[in-house]
């Protein structure tokens, strides 16, 4: 996140230690800047433009994130490297074959749509719930969202908001938020659909 990267740059300067600093960006800066403006952090892009070049490297997880960062912060695109997210681990097939102790997954009917991720706004699970409500007009289906938030209070609040939305749309009985699951692979393997709703 930009704020953490900016803090790291300042911390290194204050500490006066000769460590190498690599900054990473996982999300598009344009959305963060829009959110920051709503929170009155209007100087985020200029700060990034001034401070990020002080690091030894700037890494983005996709070309799109890199291009957006260069455009929004006015950084030379060639200063931003792209390193994609890690590959699938060797034991994924063994993990995927484990049983799932959820009645909807075990029943296999109606179909189960699965979402996985933290409840951060960019995961956009509210759109996934709206899509379920639209789907439910023509056929039965369930939605399970695995995950939550590293901050339990924020995760609880966002989870409650998602459940409230499901209730407002009349699909509360078809939505379940089991929380964090250490091994999501069997859920992915056995669900009817894995939906990525990120903005």
N, C-alpha and C positions, 0 to 999 in steps of 0.2 A: 504494500500500500504506500502511496506517496508520503503520507505523514510519517510512517515508520522509517522510510528511506531518508527523509529529511532529518529526522532525529538521529539516525545512524551517522549521517555526515557530520552533524554538529558534535555528536558524542566523540567521534574520532578526533575532530579538531580540538575539542576541549581536553581530551585525554593526552594529546600530544604523543601518541604512540604510532610507530611506522607500520601500521597494518594495511593490508590491501582491502579495498572495499568494493564489493560487487552488489549492485542494486538489482532487484527483480520487480517486474510488473506482471501481474496476472490478469488484470482487468483493463478495459479501455479507460483512459484518462478522461475522455470527453464526458462520460457518465459521472465520474467522480467529481469533475469540475462543476457539473450542473448541480449535483447534490451539495457540494461545498458552498456554492453560491447561495443556495437556500439556507445554509447554516452560517452565512456571512464570512466565509473564508475566501474572499475574492482574490487573494494574492497567491493562490496555490500554483497556477501555471507559471507566473513570473518567478516564483521561488524555485520551482523545479528547473526552469530554464537556467537560472543562475547556479544552483547547487549541484544538480546531477552530474555536470561535467567534472566535478571534483573527484568523483569515484573512478576507480580503475576500469570498471566495466558496468554497462547497463544491459540487462538481459530481459527480454520479453518472452512469453510462452507461445506466441504466435506472431505471424507477420502482421495480422490485423492489429494486434495490441501494439506492436512496434511502430507501425505506420501512424496509428492514432496518437501515440505518445510523442512522436516526432512532430506531428502537425500541431497538436495542442500546446506543447511546450516550446516549440520553435527550435528543437534540437536537430542537428544533422542526422539524417536517418542512418548513415553509415556508422554512427557511434553506438547504435543499438543492435546488439546481437540477438538472434532468436534461438532459443533452446526449447524444444517441445517438451511437454510433460512426459514423465517416464513411461517406459514400455510395460507391457503386461508381465507380471512375475511368473516364474517357471511353475509354481504350484497352483496356479489359478484353476486349472481343471479339477484338481483334487478338492480344492476349496468349494468349487461350484457344485460338486456332487453331494455335498452335505445336505441333510434334511432341513426343511424350514418349518418351524413350529407355529405357523400361522394358519388358521382355518381357511382363510380365503385362498391362500396359495395351495393348500392341500386339496381343496375342493375342485379347483381348476375351472369352475363355472359359477357365476359368470366370470368373464375374463378380468384379469387383474392388470391395471396400469401401474407401473412402479416409477416413482421419482426418488432420486438419491442425492443428498447434499445438505449443506448447512442451510439454515433458514435466512441467510442474508438476502437482501432485496434483489440482488442480481440473479439469484437462482429462479426467481419469478414463479414460485409455486402457486401464487394466487391465480395466474393465468392457467396453470394446469388444472386447478379446481374448477375454474370457469369452463374449461374444455370438457371436463368430466360432466358438468351440468348440461352442456350442449349435447354430448354423446348420450346421456341418460334419457333424452327426449325420444330417442329412437331404439335404444337397446339397453339391457342391464349391463352394468360394469362396476368394478370396485377400483378405488385408488388408494395405494399405500405409498406414503412418503417416509423413507428412512432418513434419519439424520437429526439435526437440531442445531445447536450452536456451541462454540467453545465457551461462551459466556452463558451460563445456565439461566440467568435472569432474562437476558435478551432472547434466548432460545424459547423459554417458556412464554414470553410475551408474544413473540412472532408465531409460535405454534397455536396459541390461543386465538390470535387474529385469523389464522388459516381455518381453524375449526369454526369460528364465528362466520366466516365467509361461506363455508360449506353449509352451515345451518341456514343462512340467509338465502342460499340458492336451492335449498331443499334436497341436498345430497349428503347431509351429515352422516346418515346411516351407511353410506358407501365410501367414506373417507376414514382412513386410520393413519395415525402418526405414532408408530411404535417406538420412536426415538433412535438413538445411535445403535448401530449393529456392527460389531467388529468384523464380521465376514459377510459382506453384502452379495458376494458372487452367487450363492445358490438362489437368493431372491431374484437376482437378475436372470439367472438361467431358467427359473421356473415361472416367472411372471409372463403374461401374454405379451406385454409391451413394456419396454424401458423408454421412458419419455425424458428428454433433456429440454427443459423449458427455460434455460438461462437466456437472459436478454441478449 
